Amino acid sequence: MKITDITIDRFKTTSRTVADADGHGHPAPEPYETTSSVMRIHTDEGVEGVTVGGNAALVESIVKPLLIGRDPFYREQIWHLLNERQRLHKGTLSDKLICAVDLALWDLAGKATHQPVYKLLGATRSKVPAYASTMCGDELPGGLSTPEEYGAFAKACQDKGYSAFKLHTWQPPIEWAPDPKMDVAACAAVRDAVGPDMRLMLDPFHFYDRQDACWIGRELEKLDYYWIEEPMDEQSMSSYKWLTDQLLIPVVGPETMEGKHFTRAEWIVQNAADISRAGVGDVGGLTPLMKTIHLCESHGVRCEIHGGGPGNLAALCAMQIPGEYYERGLLHPFVDYETPPPHLHSIADPLDDEGNVTIADTPGLGWDFDWEWIAAHPID
Amino acid sequence: MKITDITIDRFKTTSRTVADADGHGHPAPEPYETTSSVMRIHTDEGVEGVTVGGNAALVESIVKPLLIGRDPFYREQIWHLLNERQRLHKGTLSDKLICAVDLALWDLAGKATHQPVYKLLGATRSKVPAYASTMCGDELPGGLSTPEEYGAFAKACQDKGYSAFKLHTWQPPIEWAPDPKMDVAACAAVRDAVGPDMRLMLDPFHFYDRQDACWIGRELEKLDYYWIEEPMDEQSMSSYKWLTDQLLIPVVGPETMEGKHFTRAEWIVQNAADISRAGVGDVGGLTPLMKTIHLCESHGVRCEIHGGGPGNLAALCAMQIPGEYYERGLLHPFVDYETPPPHLHSIADPLDDEGNVTIADTPGLGWDFDWEWIAAHPID
């Protein structure tokens, strides 16, 4: 089988969230029209691999010259080619774009073999406990604008079946943010609202210094929180090693620091975090995410998966040690997460009454596109 | 798909090698009748996974109760179950038996999806440079009984196309073995016979002390050898850390030390070897071998694969960094390696004129059994 073409279809769709000046998502006042895209890897045997995303110009200039004519089952070779090519295309050939290519190749492998990807990887389970992962704090009354509102939302999530809840608290451009005391107040209000049994985690502002991060961590220990995530700039591994030494609560990371599985290996050797972390988008696809997971297993270190979506869910269903939760969201009291956007027939991560997400048993990664809708709403 | 049964067929076949009192293979005076077995994992959909080996009593008592009724694509789950069950069955439920189960499950996955296993893993290549790996030294005139005979055999391998050659030298029960000076004399004779360009490696007696191992290593440096392998008891990781500090020539290991990918992680963290090492039989299958490879890649450490056969070849064709050679053998001047035993239609590792082994593109792991022959030569 040979790759014959890679195409990107841009189309109109509807969104319920808007990004603030720092790039964090919040509820939109009304659903509004936006654009999205799907990338398709075509083969001479008619099998296609599909994923969301992809940049048409970069696919044309960098990806296609490397991939056309290759066997799409040579994922490992292709991933290394892209990884090496990245050196001279820093900031252009992003880990996210490599991720899109890798996910499309995995989708293709699943479709060619009539298997869901998690079974190709070697499955461990078909459902995973999820935590409700909030959007960042805001100034929308009734939303996530006060500690009490976080508490009320956590209780609503608990009532829906979730066994775990993670706060993203207030960040710039909110004028008074960040504020360690407000972070801890929100965490306390959540613990107060849900009682002692729900697993709780915090992912606060990412540029606190060591002292603020440590103070927050110690307060979370008193509140019986399950982990603390990225409270400092991950470019300083030394800061994380210091923080991990100071705290009893598990420190989770790295998440956004570049360097893929190689960076995770360094953090493990240095004991810079208690629990490792990666998602398909952070490390350049499902191929390096599985390597990260295998690295972590070899060292007896948990790896909590960053973000949701079909690629991360496939990884979670093919790992036993050390991944625990699916990150579901980001969620907000004002945003309907359960109804798919118009270009999808269904969401990839349906929740059951016990707070678990079940993976699709359809061939490939499990995207459930509405191709008619996409065809009817083209851009260009 | 569900696993419905696991069966072992024992049958008569022919062998050209005999084991000495220490378990090392040597040429048999004549081909002679021996026994072998194939393990088959059966499913409710008629697809079977097959591999060589398997112990009928242990499969019945330990493996079947764990596997019957499970989806054979749940390899990761099954591997962890067997790994945990091993704790109370030390020495009974061996890594080799877990390996056989895992290889049969991979073979099954390949057959169910009509893909060779190296493509399911994500391929990098379809052929791999091989090194000629000798049997241990002997006292058979014209065989491997003198340094000069090693030299002549290396030259014959070079003429056949091999670009690399590894000596296994003299060990007990040979009366005068081990002898560091004889090891080095054989290595010198080989270098002399093949000239400067062939890659040469040594895998000597495995229980030298630090001083002997270091002396041999320094002599190999003068002879421009490519690596030294397992010259000391691997139960002492400290000895390997010491040796690796002393030598410029890369030290390769661990190979036989138990603990699977977990042990490889410890050796990497401690810099106990320059190059890691594992084969499917050492770590309990292809599943943990790929984890070892991913671990090594994450740390920028090469991993040379121990032993041949379809499982190891599949791994080598799905890794780019850091695996270099296929270990072909064990070879001896008196033994015809190229002609398959009567229960196989063809060998799994055919050599081309340039010293490469090419992997089969048939579904599964690529065993090419002669089922008629096996059926016609049953034992019980």
Interface residues (C-beta under 8 A of the other chain):
Chain A: D71 F73 Y74 R75 E76 Q77 W79 H80 A109 A112 T113 H114 Q115 K119 L120 L121 G122 A123 T124 R125 H261 F262 R264 A265 V269 T287 M290 K291 T292 H294 L295 E297 S298 H299 G300 A318 M319 Q320 I321
Chain B: D71 F73 Y74 R75 E76 Q77 W79 H80 A109 A112 T113 H114 Q115 K119 L120 L121 G122 A123 T124 R125 H261 F262 R264 A265 V269 T287 M290 K291 T292 H294 L295 E297 S298 H299 G300 A318 M319 Q320 I321
